[in-house]
Amino acid sequence: MMIKQIKTPRQFSFVVALILALLSISVSLFVQFLFEHSISFLRLIIVGSICFLLSYFVIHYFLEKLITSKIRLLYRVIHSNEDRSVAIDLKMENDVLGEAEREVMSWGKEKREQIEKLKVQEEFRREFLGNLAHELKTPIFSIQGYILTLLEGGLEDEKINRKFLERANKGVDRIAKVVEDLDLITEIESGRITLKLQSINIVELVQDVLDSFEIKANRKDVKLILNADYESLNVLCDRDKIEQVLINLINNSINYGKKDGFTKVNLLDMEGHVMIEVEDDGIGISSKDQERLFERFYRVDKSRARHEGGTGLGLSIVKHIIEAHQQTISVRSQIGKGAIFYFSLKKA
């Protein structure tokens, strides 16, 4: 029980020196009684005191040297400190071993977290490169096939030469779009793009974007709705970037909407901010997909998204643009019950 209560080197030195002093007193007492047949308590006190003091200082000195040399090396390893001249303050009246144990445990936990983070980053890197290769492989192979056909004689055939060149051009456009979107994300992440913040009427901007999708919505039998209680509601933002966000969200809403369904944009005045919601009654998004929805190249419906001509980068770009405005974008959805993408902008 006493050993468990000993926490500092000084306490350890004191206890051991006290034990040795008691042993020396016991031995002196036995020797006096055996050979002199008398007991000198003064001698016993002197012998015990000298033994205690000598033992305490000798034990404390060597214990301090041993502990400090090992712990200083341990701290240097933990903190990657190769400079031997750096002083590490170790006080023997403190629980230096307990502090070292806690430091090692904290260091180990930090390293485990770093390793897990590196594993996640490596997995993301492999997945990203795989997705990028897949996105580029299809149009490249198509272009290669069209050009090869033309070189093997199709160029002289008026029935196919123009058609194949147009298809190859579409493949080039798709590659260019992927590269352009990736470049935009990289520029936003690196802070190379400066937002041109200005006061704009968000009601007017939303209406303009909805009008631009009128033909596509009619073709898919999707009703476009603007739900706003105001004719004018000004926000502070980069007009072109927020227009890009709205185009992407509304386009996705129409693509994944159901026949005779709707795409609705709700504008809500929330004192210092305006909440913008893009809502539909389409196929919905599972909770598993929602967790990764804003990752690069992540698609809920891969075959359908490619058929619609998407690059898989749209929602990632949306997320980066909104975050560049120091806001966040989120989604609420259930399978078969549509989805609502929502974000806010500061009022001007």
C-alpha positions in Angstrom: 0.0 0.0 0.0 2.9 2.4 0.9 4.6 1.6 -2.4 1.5 2.7 -4.4 1.5 6.0 -2.5 5.1 6.8 -3.5 5.0 9.0 -6.6 8.1 11.2 -6.6 11.8 10.3 -6.5 12.2 12.3 -3.3 9.5 10.2 -1.6 11.2 7.1 -2.8 14.6 8.2 -1.5 13.1 9.2 1.8 11.3 5.8 2.3 14.4 3.7 1.3 16.7 5.8 3.4 14.3 5.4 6.4 14.2 1.7 5.9 18.0 1.5 5.8 18.3 3.7 8.9 15.9 1.4 10.8 17.9 -1.6 9.6 21.1 0.0 10.8 19.6 0.8 14.1 18.4 -2.8 14.5 21.8 -4.1 13.6 23.5 -1.7 16.0 21.0 -2.6 18.7 21.7 -6.3 18.2 25.5 -5.8 18.2 25.4 -3.7 21.3 23.3 -6.2 23.2 25.4 -9.2 21.9 28.8 -7.9 22.7 28.5 -5.1 25.2 25.4 -6.3 27.1 24.2 -2.7 27.2 22.3 -0.3 25.0 23.3 3.3 24.2 20.3 5.1 22.8 22.4 8.1 21.9 24.7 5.9 19.7 21.7 4.4 18.1 20.2 7.8 17.3 23.6 9.0 15.8 24.1 5.8 13.8 20.5 5.9 12.5 20.7 9.6 11.6 24.0 9.3 9.8 22.7 6.2 7.9 19.5 8.0 7.0 21.2 11.1 5.7 23.9 9.3 3.7 21.4 6.9 2.3 18.9 9.6 1.4 21.4 11.8 -0.5 23.2 8.9 -2.2 20.0 7.3 -3.4 18.5 10.6 -4.4 21.6 11.6 -6.3 21.9 8.4 -8.4 18.2 8.1 -8.8 18.0 11.6 -10.2 20.8 11.0 -12.6 19.3 7.8 -13.8 15.7 9.1 -14.2 16.7 12.5 -15.7 19.0 10.9 -18.3 16.4 8.5 -19.5 13.4 10.9 -19.4 15.3 13.7 -21.1 16.1 11.3 -24.0 12.5 10.1 -24.0 11.2 13.7 -24.2 13.6 14.5 -27.1 12.4 11.5 -29.0 8.8 12.5 -28.4 9.3 16.1 -29.4 11.8 15.2 -32.2 14.3 17.5 -30.5 17.8 16.7 -31.5 19.4 19.7 -29.8 21.1 18.3 -26.7 21.6 21.8 -25.3 17.9 22.3 -24.8 17.1 22.2 -21.1 14.2 20.0 -19.9 13.1 21.0 -16.4 12.6 17.9 -14.3 11.8 18.5 -10.6 12.4 15.5 -8.3 9.6 16.8 -6.0 7.1 16.2 -8.8 5.8 12.9 -10.1 8.2 12.9 -13.0 7.6 9.2 -13.9 3.8 9.8 -13.9 4.2 12.9 -16.1 6.5 11.0 -18.5 3.9 8.2 -18.7 1.1 10.7 -19.5 3.3 12.4 -22.0 4.1 9.1 -23.7 0.4 8.1 -23.8 -0.6 11.5 -25.2 2.2 11.2 -27.8 1.1 7.7 -28.7 -2.5 8.8 -29.1 -1.4 11.7 -31.3 0.7 9.4 -33.5 -2.1 6.9 -33.9 -4.5 9.7 -34.9 -1.9 10.9 -37.5 -1.5 7.4 -38.9 -5.3 7.0 -39.2 -5.5 10.4 -40.9 -2.7 9.4 -43.3 -4.5 6.1 -44.1 -7.7 8.0 -44.9 -5.8 10.5 -47.0 -4.1 7.7 -48.9 -7.4 5.9 -49.5 -8.9 9.2 -50.7 -5.9 9.8 -53.0 -6.2 6.3 -54.5 -9.9 6.6 -55.0 -9.5 10.1 -56.4 -6.9 9.0 -59.0 -9.0 6.0 -59.9 -12.1 8.1 -60.4 -10.1 10.7 -62.4 -8.6 8.0 -64.6 -12.1 6.5 -65.1 -13.6 9.9 -66.0 -10.9 10.6 -68.6 -10.6 7.1 -70.0 -14.1 6.9 -71.5 -13.8 10.1 -73.7 -10.2 9.4 -74.5 -11.0 5.9 -75.8 -14.0 7.3 -77.7 -11.9 10.0 -79.4 -9.2 7.5 -80.2 -11.7 5.2 -81.8 -13.2 8.0 -83.9 -9.9 9.3 -85.1 -8.6 5.8 -85.9 -11.7 5.1 -88.0 -11.2 8.4 -89.9 -7.5 7.6 -90.5 -8.3 4.1 -91.8 -10.5 5.6 -94.6 -13.5 7.1 -92.9 -12.2 10.6 -93.6 -13.1 10.2 -97.3 -16.6 8.9 -96.4 -18.8 11.9 -96.3 -21.5 9.9 -94.4 -19.3 9.4 -91.3 -16.4 11.9 -91.4 -18.3 14.9 -90.1 -20.4 12.8 -87.6 -17.3 11.2 -86.1 -15.5 14.5 -85.9 -18.4 16.0 -84.0 -18.5 13.0 -81.6 -14.7 13.3 -81.1 -15.2 17.0 -80.4 -17.8 16.2 -77.7 -15.2 13.9 -76.1 -12.7 16.7 -76.1 -15.3 19.0 -74.6 -15.9 16.5 -71.8 -12.2 16.2 -71.0 -11.8 20.0 -71.1 -14.8 20.3 -68.7 -13.2 17.9 -66.2 -9.9 19.7 -66.3 -11.6 23.1 -66.0 -13.6 22.0 -63.0 -10.5 20.4 -61.3 -8.6 23.6 -61.9 -11.4 25.7 -60.4 -11.5 23.5 -57.3 -7.7 23.7 -56.9 -7.7 27.5 -57.3 -10.4 27.9 -54.7 -8.7 25.6 -52.2 -5.3 27.3 -52.7 -6.9 30.7 -52.2 -5.8 32.0 -55.6 -9.3 33.0 -56.5 -10.5 36.3 -55.0 -14.2 36.6 -54.6 -15.8 39.8 -56.1 -18.2 40.5 -53.3 -21.1 42.8 -54.2 -24.6 43.5 -53.2 -27.0 41.6 -55.4 -30.7 40.9 -55.5 -30.8 37.2 -54.8 -34.5 37.0 -55.8 -33.7 38.3 -59.3 -30.7 36.0 -59.7 -32.6 32.9 -58.8 -35.4 33.9 -61.2 -32.9 34.4 -64.0 -31.4 30.9 -63.4 -34.8 29.3 -63.2 -35.8 31.0 -66.5 -32.6 29.5 -68.1 -33.8 26.0 -67.3 -37.4 26.5 -68.6 -36.9 24.5 -71.8 -35.1 21.6 -70.0 -37.8 21.5 -67.3 -40.6 21.4 -69.8 -38.9 18.6 -71.6 -38.8 16.6 -68.4 -42.2 17.7 -67.2 -40.8 19.4 -64.1 -42.4 22.5 -62.7 -40.1 25.3 -61.6 -41.2 27.3 -58.6 -39.7 30.3 -56.8 -41.0 30.6 -53.3 -40.1 34.1 -52.0 -42.1 36.7 -50.0 -40.0 39.5 -51.4 -39.4 41.1 -54.7 -36.0 42.3 -53.6 -33.6 40.7 -51.1 -30.0 41.7 -51.2 -27.1 39.5 -50.2 -23.3 40.0 -50.2 -21.7 37.5 -52.6 -19.8 36.9 -55.8 -22.6 36.9 -58.3 -21.0 34.7 -60.9 -19.9 32.1 -58.3 -23.3 31.9 -56.6 -25.0 31.7 -60.1 -22.8 28.7 -60.7 -23.9 27.2 -57.4 -27.6 27.7 -58.3 -27.1 26.4 -61.8 -25.5 23.2 -60.5 -28.1 22.6 -57.8 -31.1 23.3 -60.0 -29.7 21.2 -62.9 -29.2 18.3 -60.5 -32.7 18.7 -59.1 -34.2 18.5 -62.6 -32.0 15.6 -63.6 -33.0 13.5 -60.6 -36.6 14.8 -60.3 -39.5 12.7 -61.2 -42.0 13.2 -64.1 -44.7 15.8 -63.3 -42.6 16.7 -60.2 -41.2 20.1 -59.2 -38.0 22.0 -58.5 -38.6 24.7 -55.9 -36.2 27.4 -54.7 -37.1 28.8 -51.3 -35.7 32.1 -50.1 -36.0 32.6 -46.3 -35.1 35.9 -44.5 -33.2 35.0 -41.4 -32.3 38.4 -39.9 -28.6 38.7 -40.8 -28.7 36.0 -43.5 -30.8 34.7 -46.3 -31.4 30.9 -46.4 -31.5 29.5 -49.9 -33.1 26.1 -50.4 -33.3 24.1 -53.6 -36.0 21.4 -53.1 -37.4 18.7 -55.3 -39.6 15.6 -55.0 -37.3 13.3 -56.8 -35.7 10.0 -56.0 -34.0 11.2 -52.9 -30.6 10.4 -51.4 -29.7 7.7 -48.9 -28.0 8.7 -45.6 -24.9 6.7 -46.7 -24.6 8.7 -49.9 -25.2 12.0 -48.1 -22.0 11.5 -46.1 -19.9 11.6 -49.3 -22.1 13.6 -51.6 -19.7 16.6 -51.8 -16.6 14.6 -52.5 -14.9 14.9 -55.9 -16.3 12.5 -58.5 -18.7 10.9 -56.1 -22.0 10.0 -57.8 -25.2 8.7 -56.3 -26.3 7.3 -59.7 -23.2 6.8 -61.8 -24.8 5.6 -65.0 -27.5 8.3 -65.0 -25.0 11.1 -64.1 -22.8 10.3 -67.0 -25.7 10.1 -69.3 -26.6 13.6 -68.3 -23.1 14.8 -69.0 -21.9 15.6 -65.5 -18.3 15.4 -64.5 -18.9 14.4 -60.9 -17.3 17.6 -59.7 -20.3 19.9 -59.5 -21.3 19.4 -55.9 -17.6 19.6 -54.8 -17.3 22.9 -56.6 -20.6 24.1 -55.0 -19.2 23.2 -51.5 -15.9 25.0 -52.1 -17.7 28.2 -53.4 -20.0 28.3 -50.4 -17.1 27.7 -48.0 -15.2 30.5 -49.8 -18.1 32.7 -48.7 -17.5 31.5 -45.2 -20.8 29.6 -45.1 -21.8 25.9 -45.3 -24.0 23.8 -47.5 -26.0 20.8 -46.3 -28.6 18.4 -47.5 -31.8 16.8 -46.1 -33.2 13.9 -47.9 -34.9 10.5 -47.8 -35.1 7.8 -50.4 -38.2 8.4 -52.6 -39.1 11.7 -50.9 -36.9 14.1 -52.7 -34.0 16.3 -51.4 -33.4 19.8 -50.1 -30.0 21.4 -50.5 -29.6 24.5 -48.4 -27.1 27.2 -47.6 -27.1 30.8 -46.4 -25.6 34.1 -47.5 -25.0 37.3 -45.5 -27.5 40.0 -46.1 -26.1 43.2 -47.7 
